[in-house]
Amino acid sequence: MPLSPEQLAEIEAQRGQVQPTRRVVAPGMEEHLYTAYPVLDHGFVRVVDYMGDDAAICQAARVSYGKGTKSVQNDEGLIRYLMRHWHSTPFEMCEIKLHVKLPVFVARQWIRHRTANVNEYSARYSILDREFYIPAPEHVAAQSAVNNQGRGAALQGDEAARVLEILKSDSARAYDNYEAMISQDGQEGLARELARMNLPANIYTQWYWKVDLHNLFHFLRLRADAHAQYEIRVYADEISRIVADWVPFAHRAFEDYRMGAVNLSAQMVDSLRRMLRGEEVTQATSGLSAREWREFRDILDAPE
Ligand SMILES: Cc1cc2nc3c(=O)[nH]c(=O)nc-3n(C[C@H](O)[C@H](O)[C@H](O)COP(=O)(O)OP(=O)(O)OC[C@H]3O[C@@H](n4cnc5c(N)ncnc54)[C@H](O)[C@@H]3O)c2cc1C
């Protein structure tokens, strides 16, 4: 259970408040506002605030005085044109502020995205909760044989059980020691800022994360991708689902021109043209390295 009944009541009370405003509201996003969507075993993502909608992107692109909208079709066409041609600044006019609860090892990947504003829960000031990410059995997987930076099939039988037991018992022991060190019961008690250093990277932290839509799409492109680690990808997938309701035109353009698109080098384009003309192109005649050729073939041979 990621949220206590008190926290859920706070969220519900906030959702019950309605403010009259002259600001733009995105109806799809209003439905999501404040709701905490569970991710992993104790984590969540929730939208705390947002600014702008699809029309705001067009308004900025046209530098207009009013709503900026000519027609719905025009708006979608313009947004797709902007996305296609990397005219990115109009997308920066929309912003989103998220409250995220996530394991520390996921936070370490996430924080590499520097173009956001972050405020994290202070483990110097507060005591961390006894909450650790323990993967579901199907995600306790072996090292990948083909990708040094990935995982293969799920571990089976005794080995899977042993690994899960180690993860659970190490987490519990580390937290017991954390509590014992900070306790002021019959002792002075170690400072929280020091006691935390013994906690494992699967403990949960929380932060507020604010980012504009352009940089959020960059984050989603990298972290909702199949190559991203599962534990961050599930957060990216959840955020992507919310963004689809917030700015449906921009999200569709992002899916088409970023997520679903591929990047071809000059040699790849040349090889493709030659293939379309009926020429048989091999790695040796393509000008591509063996690895590039494999990646190129993966693109061409990908299932529909
Ligand atoms: C699958 C995967 C594997 C990865 N593996 C590793 C790894 O092994 N080791 C590792 O250290 N990292 C790794 N990373 C992290 C990666 O290298 C990036 O740090 C991370 O994805 C953030 O990307 P970014 O810098 O483009 O994003 P942001 O920090 O959000 O920046 C967005 C864009 O703004 C510009 N920008 C931002 N700050 C600066 C700046 N200071 N100077 C110049 N331009 C700037 C750049 O154009 C950048 O692309 C991995 C990421 C992925 C997705």
PDBQT file of the ligand as one rigid body, heavy atoms in Angstrom, charges set to zero:
ROOT
HETATM    1  C1  LIG A 401      19.650   3.165 -21.897  1.00  0.00    +0.000 C 
HETATM    2  C2  LIG A 401      20.514   4.154 -21.174  1.00  0.00    +0.000 A 
HETATM    3  C3  LIG A 401      21.754   3.773 -20.678  1.00  0.00    +0.000 A 
HETATM    4  C4  LIG A 401      22.574   4.689 -19.995  1.00  0.00    +0.000 A 
HETATM    5  N1  LIG A 401      23.777   4.287 -19.491  1.00  0.00    +0.000 NA
HETATM    6  C5  LIG A 401      24.556   5.151 -18.791  1.00  0.00    +0.000 A 
HETATM    7  C6  LIG A 401      25.808   4.748 -18.230  1.00  0.00    +0.000 A 
HETATM    8  O1  LIG A 401      26.227   3.619 -18.365  1.00  0.00    +0.000 OA
HETATM    9  N2  LIG A 401      26.523   5.654 -17.522  1.00  0.00    +0.000 N 
HETATM   10  C7  LIG A 401      26.110   6.956 -17.354  1.00  0.00    +0.000 A 
HETATM   11  O2  LIG A 401      26.796   7.739 -16.724  1.00  0.00    +0.000 OA
HETATM   12  N3  LIG A 401      24.916   7.368 -17.882  1.00  0.00    +0.000 NA
HETATM   13  C8  LIG A 401      24.138   6.503 -18.584  1.00  0.00    +0.000 A 
HETATM   14  N4  LIG A 401      22.940   6.926 -19.100  1.00  0.00    +0.000 N 
HETATM   15  C9  LIG A 401      22.517   8.309 -18.872  1.00  0.00    +0.000 C 
HETATM   16  C10 LIG A 401      22.694   9.165 -20.146  1.00  0.00    +0.000 C 
HETATM   17  O3  LIG A 401      24.044   9.220 -20.550  1.00  0.00    +0.000 OA
HETATM   18  C11 LIG A 401      22.171  10.592 -19.885  1.00  0.00    +0.000 C 
HETATM   19  O4  LIG A 401      22.904  11.173 -18.846  1.00  0.00    +0.000 OA
HETATM   20  C12 LIG A 401      20.710  10.619 -19.502  1.00  0.00    +0.000 C 
HETATM   21  O5  LIG A 401      19.953   9.800 -20.366  1.00  0.00    +0.000 OA
HETATM   22  C13 LIG A 401      20.180  12.043 -19.544  1.00  0.00    +0.000 C 
HETATM   23  O6  LIG A 401      20.154  12.448 -20.869  1.00  0.00    +0.000 OA
HETATM   24  P1  LIG A 401      20.409  13.956 -21.275  1.00  0.00    +0.000 P 
HETATM   25  O7  LIG A 401      21.730  14.431 -20.779  1.00  0.00    +0.000 OA
HETATM   26  O8  LIG A 401      20.167  14.056 -22.755  1.00  0.00    +0.000 OA
HETATM   27  O9  LIG A 401      19.184  14.677 -20.505  1.00  0.00    +0.000 OA
HETATM   28  P2  LIG A 401      19.104  16.119 -19.834  1.00  0.00    +0.000 P 
HETATM   29  O10 LIG A 401      20.096  16.249 -18.737  1.00  0.00    +0.000 OA
HETATM   30  O11 LIG A 401      17.655  16.319 -19.516  1.00  0.00    +0.000 OA
HETATM   31  O12 LIG A 401      19.523  17.089 -20.965  1.00  0.00    +0.000 OA
HETATM   32  C14 LIG A 401      18.696  17.261 -22.119  1.00  0.00    +0.000 C 
HETATM   33  C15 LIG A 401      19.556  17.884 -23.185  1.00  0.00    +0.000 C 
HETATM   34  O13 LIG A 401      19.968  19.178 -22.731  1.00  0.00    +0.000 OA
HETATM   35  C16 LIG A 401      21.315  19.410 -23.112  1.00  0.00    +0.000 C 
HETATM   36  N5  LIG A 401      22.116  19.614 -21.891  1.00  0.00    +0.000 N 
HETATM   37  C17 LIG A 401      21.679  19.525 -20.616  1.00  0.00    +0.000 A 
HETATM   38  N6  LIG A 401      22.656  19.844 -19.756  1.00  0.00    +0.000 NA
HETATM   39  C18 LIG A 401      23.749  20.117 -20.519  1.00  0.00    +0.000 A 
HETATM   40  C19 LIG A 401      25.070  20.511 -20.225  1.00  0.00    +0.000 A 
HETATM   41  N7  LIG A 401      25.493  20.681 -18.988  1.00  0.00    +0.000 N 
HETATM   42  N8  LIG A 401      25.920  20.691 -21.252  1.00  0.00    +0.000 NA
HETATM   43  C20 LIG A 401      25.526  20.522 -22.520  1.00  0.00    +0.000 A 
HETATM   44  N9  LIG A 401      24.274  20.156 -22.878  1.00  0.00    +0.000 NA
HETATM   45  C21 LIG A 401      23.386  19.967 -21.881  1.00  0.00    +0.000 A 
HETATM   46  C22 LIG A 401      21.761  18.206 -23.926  1.00  0.00    +0.000 C 
HETATM   47  O14 LIG A 401      21.495  18.452 -25.280  1.00  0.00    +0.000 OA
HETATM   48  C23 LIG A 401      20.849  17.112 -23.447  1.00  0.00    +0.000 C 
HETATM   49  O15 LIG A 401      20.654  16.076 -24.391  1.00  0.00    +0.000 OA
HETATM   50  C24 LIG A 401      22.123   6.029 -19.798  1.00  0.00    +0.000 A 
HETATM   51  C25 LIG A 401      20.878   6.418 -20.307  1.00  0.00    +0.000 A 
HETATM   52  C26 LIG A 401      20.083   5.504 -20.979  1.00  0.00    +0.000 A 
HETATM   53  C27 LIG A 401      18.723   5.942 -21.487  1.00  0.00    +0.000 C 
ENDROOT
TORSDOF 0
